[in-house]
């Protein structure tokens, strides 16, 4: 984003800062956001900016930076939980308020580093517990029904790849053909397609472990090959200027798919087939749950998902662990009895 765009996004903060006491929180944030922008992913910076503008500054922006205390932050979190939604329809989730707490903590931490504070009030209050929501996933019957219903759909390969690899939505949409190695039956996760202010752009994967190689089965490779033939035909017959993005999954004119549109399209198709409602991201949960239930080692599942550690995998999919325990007990008994 150019200088004009940057000024436009920070302008609401600057207006508040001009009306507030010297070195109010709003004044500091109006300086802090442009300063940290180069060190953050675009999506992360935009998330910081949006949450500060919509949730924090309307409530705390005029308070002098040095006077913000743990009581102010606790009151903020309680209010956000009760009535924090911008559309006025209720409160924010505990997960969202916990995330806002991390943003406030980072902001005040940098104020200390810049010599404008001597303590971080966010360290002296207790944010809402970050609850881990129950994983929603389809079972084998639903997966088979969905794939059968999608067989002739233009994005069939996208849905199949999501289910056979457990890749994140952004990783799927950021996958390029030069990252698919048919000879070794591998694909390489190198980019993620994200939406920042509704504009799509390529970014680096979510974490260091997210950069990974994933083995592909023959059926998925065949689906990708058929998809490429279709894409080549679309390129040759498209009556509009064609964008040569090099991405595997694109619009008919070669432009990147918008992540939100992909999610909405998936939900419409699942609803049309009469299947239980899940999000596109839940295809990742479905893939992992089915893999663990099939006896695939958690370490392998963790590597395919790009988790930072196998403990994250086991914690996220703890609903499958009892089944694994039962199977282990039966196998051990078969060896010794």
HELIX and SHEET records of a PDB file:
HELIX    1   1 UNK A    3  UNK A   19  1                                  17    
HELIX    2   2 UNK A   25  UNK A   36  1                                  12    
HELIX    3   3 UNK A   37  UNK A   39  5                                   3    
HELIX    4   4 UNK A   42  UNK A   51  1                                  10    
HELIX    5   5 UNK A   52  UNK A   56  3                                   5    
HELIX    6   6 UNK A   57  UNK A   60  1                                   4    
HELIX    7   7 UNK A   65  UNK A   67  5                                   3    
HELIX    8   8 UNK A   70  UNK A   83  1                                  14    
HELIX    9   9 UNK A   94  UNK A  113  1                                  20    
HELIX   10  10 UNK A  121  UNK A  124  5                                   4    
HELIX   11  11 UNK A  140  UNK A  150  1                                  11    
HELIX   12  12 UNK A  156  UNK A  165  1                                  10    
HELIX   13  13 UNK A  169  UNK A  173  1                                   5    
HELIX   14  14 UNK A  177  UNK A  179  5                                   3    
HELIX   15  15 UNK A  208  UNK A  210  5                                   3    
HELIX   16  16 UNK A  218  UNK A  237  1                                  20    
HELIX   17  17 UNK A  259  UNK A  272  1                                  14    
HELIX   18  18 UNK A  282  UNK A  293  1                                  12    
HELIX   19  19 UNK A  298  UNK A  305  1                                   8    
HELIX   20  20 UNK A  310  UNK A  316  1                                   7    
HELIX   21  21 UNK A  318  UNK A  336  1                                  19    
SHEET    1   A 3 UNK A 180  UNK A 181  0                                        
SHEET    2   A 3 UNK A 186  UNK A 189 -1                                        
SHEET    3   A 3 UNK A 212  UNK A 215 -1                                        
SHEET    1   B 2 UNK A 192  UNK A 196  0                                        
SHEET    2   B 2 UNK A 199  UNK A 203 -1                                        
END                                                                             
